[in-house]
């Protein structure tokens, strides 16, 4: 195995860099330009592009492939995907419930103040 295949070439790093920039600029433009009327669609696109960016980093920068080390890296890919799903679903769950859990309602505050 040559040094270029083990560590990647300048071309592969540039492809990874360009893909990472594109996958970062698209969500930024969606949010800053208020391009979609649906908040749910915007969040879904941001999370999908974020997942894609993680896969780009795995392939182009960390050089994780299915062919190396008799497939052991394939297990790390599966583990990464499982973690990715857990993190994404958990993040969405937390963000959708933030409003409910941020502060008590006005009547709850009044009850606490009246009880003192």
BALOBA-1460 file (C-alpha; in Angstrom, 3 decimals):
// residues 116
<rec num="1" residu="x" x="0.000" y="0.000" z="0.000"/>
<rec num="2" residu="x" x="1.450" y="3.348" z="-0.996"/>
<rec num="3" residu="x" x="1.520" y="6.462" z="1.130"/>
<rec num="4" residu="x" x="-1.109" y="8.150" z="-1.065"/>
<rec num="5" residu="x" x="-3.697" y="5.426" z="-0.558"/>
<rec num="6" residu="x" x="-3.071" y="5.132" z="3.174"/>
<rec num="7" residu="x" x="-3.310" y="8.825" z="3.934"/>
<rec num="8" residu="x" x="-5.188" y="10.224" z="0.961"/>
<rec num="9" residu="x" x="-4.097" y="12.552" z="-1.760"/>
<rec num="10" residu="x" x="-4.342" y="16.301" z="-2.127"/>
<rec num="11" residu="x" x="-7.217" y="15.724" z="-4.549"/>
<rec num="12" residu="x" x="-9.218" y="13.684" z="-2.019"/>
<rec num="13" residu="x" x="-8.591" y="16.260" z="0.717"/>
<rec num="14" residu="x" x="-9.770" y="19.061" z="-1.580"/>
<rec num="15" residu="x" x="-12.902" y="17.098" z="-2.523"/>
<rec num="16" residu="x" x="-13.610" y="16.554" z="1.168"/>
<rec num="17" residu="x" x="-12.976" y="20.216" z="1.961"/>
<rec num="18" residu="x" x="-15.242" y="21.459" z="-0.834"/>
<rec num="19" residu="x" x="-18.018" y="19.046" z="0.166"/>
<rec num="20" residu="x" x="-17.684" y="20.154" z="3.800"/>
<rec num="21" residu="x" x="-17.938" y="23.816" z="2.846"/>
<rec num="22" residu="x" x="-20.971" y="23.198" z="0.628"/>
<rec num="23" residu="x" x="-22.656" y="21.107" z="3.340"/>
<rec num="24" residu="x" x="-22.055" y="23.972" z="5.783"/>
<rec num="25" residu="x" x="-23.128" y="26.852" z="3.518"/>
<rec num="26" residu="x" x="-26.463" y="25.298" z="2.483"/>
<rec num="27" residu="x" x="-27.925" y="25.101" z="6.036"/>
<rec num="28" residu="x" x="-26.524" y="28.549" z="6.828"/>
<rec num="29" residu="x" x="-28.230" y="29.989" z="3.742"/>
<rec num="30" residu="x" x="-31.485" y="28.198" z="4.571"/>
<rec num="31" residu="x" x="-31.603" y="29.744" z="8.040"/>
<rec num="32" residu="x" x="-30.229" y="33.203" z="7.313"/>
<rec num="33" residu="x" x="-32.213" y="33.632" z="4.104"/>
<rec num="34" residu="x" x="-35.413" y="32.216" z="5.589"/>
<rec num="35" residu="x" x="-35.801" y="30.231" z="2.370"/>
<rec num="36" residu="x" x="-38.304" y="27.627" z="3.558"/>
<rec num="37" residu="x" x="-41.628" y="28.479" z="5.130"/>
<rec num="38" residu="x" x="-41.757" y="25.211" z="7.066"/>
<rec num="39" residu="x" x="-39.620" y="25.129" z="10.190"/>
<rec num="40" residu="x" x="-39.808" y="21.333" z="10.290"/>
<rec num="41" residu="x" x="-38.498" y="21.004" z="6.736"/>
<rec num="42" residu="x" x="-35.651" y="23.374" z="7.507"/>
<rec num="43" residu="x" x="-34.656" y="21.384" z="10.584"/>
<rec num="44" residu="x" x="-34.880" y="18.090" z="8.666"/>
<rec num="45" residu="x" x="-32.660" y="19.423" z="5.868"/>
<rec num="46" residu="x" x="-30.126" y="20.783" z="8.366"/>
<rec num="47" residu="x" x="-29.914" y="17.434" z="10.155"/>
<rec num="48" residu="x" x="-29.624" y="15.466" z="6.904"/>
<rec num="49" residu="x" x="-26.850" y="17.719" z="5.642"/>
<rec num="50" residu="x" x="-25.132" y="17.473" z="9.028"/>
<rec num="51" residu="x" x="-25.253" y="13.692" z="8.822"/>
<rec num="52" residu="x" x="-23.868" y="13.890" z="5.300"/>
<rec num="53" residu="x" x="-21.065" y="16.096" z="6.513"/>
<rec num="54" residu="x" x="-20.172" y="13.571" z="9.191"/>
<rec num="55" residu="x" x="-19.957" y="10.868" z="6.530"/>
<rec num="56" residu="x" x="-17.783" y="13.120" z="4.341"/>
<rec num="57" residu="x" x="-15.408" y="13.617" z="7.270"/>
<rec num="58" residu="x" x="-15.307" y="9.877" z="7.938"/>
<rec num="59" residu="x" x="-14.455" y="9.058" z="4.347"/>
<rec num="60" residu="x" x="-12.216" y="11.911" z="3.187"/>
<rec num="61" residu="x" x="-10.423" y="12.926" z="6.380"/>
<rec num="62" residu="x" x="-10.478" y="9.874" z="8.652"/>
<rec num="63" residu="x" x="-10.158" y="7.414" z="5.717"/>
<rec num="64" residu="x" x="-12.705" y="4.970" z="7.105"/>
<rec num="65" residu="x" x="-13.703" y="2.554" z="4.330"/>
<rec num="66" residu="x" x="-15.304" y="-0.873" z="4.073"/>
<rec num="67" residu="x" x="-12.220" y="-2.457" z="2.450"/>
<rec num="68" residu="x" x="-9.595" y="-1.734" z="5.096"/>
<rec num="69" residu="x" x="-8.726" y="-4.116" z="7.949"/>
<rec num="70" residu="x" x="-10.951" y="-6.979" z="6.750"/>
<rec num="71" residu="x" x="-14.140" y="-5.074" z="7.381"/>
<rec num="72" residu="x" x="-13.422" y="-4.021" z="10.970"/>
<rec num="73" residu="x" x="-13.820" y="-0.440" z="9.934"/>
<rec num="74" residu="x" x="-17.268" y="-1.382" z="8.629"/>
<rec num="75" residu="x" x="-18.249" y="-2.110" z="12.227"/>
<rec num="76" residu="x" x="-17.017" y="1.317" z="13.248"/>
<rec num="77" residu="x" x="-19.136" y="2.815" z="10.465"/>
<rec num="78" residu="x" x="-22.221" y="0.993" z="11.743"/>
<rec num="79" residu="x" x="-21.441" y="2.122" z="15.290"/>
<rec num="80" residu="x" x="-21.008" y="5.700" z="14.036"/>
<rec num="81" residu="x" x="-24.355" y="5.581" z="12.254"/>
<rec num="82" residu="x" x="-26.058" y="4.281" z="15.400"/>
<rec num="83" residu="x" x="-24.500" y="7.094" z="17.448"/>
<rec num="84" residu="x" x="-25.456" y="9.592" z="14.759"/>
<rec num="85" residu="x" x="-29.092" y="8.500" z="14.885"/>
<rec num="86" residu="x" x="-29.150" y="8.618" z="18.694"/>
<rec num="87" residu="x" x="-27.606" y="12.100" z="18.753"/>
<rec num="88" residu="x" x="-29.885" y="13.451" z="16.013"/>
<rec num="89" residu="x" x="-33.096" y="12.033" z="17.488"/>
<rec num="90" residu="x" x="-32.105" y="13.186" z="20.972"/>
<rec num="91" residu="x" x="-31.251" y="16.670" z="19.723"/>
<rec num="92" residu="x" x="-34.550" y="16.982" z="17.895"/>
<rec num="93" residu="x" x="-36.414" y="15.752" z="20.967"/>
<rec num="94" residu="x" x="-34.664" y="18.265" z="23.224"/>
<rec num="95" residu="x" x="-35.244" y="21.155" z="20.816"/>
<rec num="96" residu="x" x="-38.936" y="20.382" z="20.401"/>
<rec num="97" residu="x" x="-39.452" y="20.282" z="24.170"/>
<rec num="98" residu="x" x="-37.372" y="23.336" z="25.106"/>
<rec num="99" residu="x" x="-40.320" y="25.697" z="25.198"/>
<rec num="100" residu="x" x="-42.209" y="23.507" z="27.663"/>
<rec num="101" residu="x" x="-39.289" y="23.106" z="30.025"/>
<rec num="102" residu="x" x="-37.588" y="26.500" z="29.921"/>
<rec num="103" residu="x" x="-39.630" y="28.471" z="32.430"/>
<rec num="104" residu="x" x="-42.687" y="27.866" z="34.544"/>
<rec num="105" residu="x" x="-45.956" y="29.376" z="33.389"/>
<rec num="106" residu="x" x="-47.027" y="32.750" z="34.760"/>
<rec num="107" residu="x" x="-49.723" y="31.231" z="36.978"/>
<rec num="108" residu="x" x="-47.174" y="28.845" z="38.508"/>
<rec num="109" residu="x" x="-44.928" y="31.772" z="39.391"/>
<rec num="110" residu="x" x="-47.873" y="33.627" z="40.941"/>
<rec num="111" residu="x" x="-48.774" y="30.588" z="43.053"/>
<rec num="112" residu="x" x="-45.218" y="30.341" z="44.360"/>
<rec num="113" residu="x" x="-45.085" y="34.065" z="45.145"/>
<rec num="114" residu="x" x="-48.524" y="34.015" z="46.841"/>
<rec num="115" residu="x" x="-47.461" y="31.081" z="49.007"/>
<rec num="116" residu="x" x="-44.559" y="33.010" z="50.518"/>
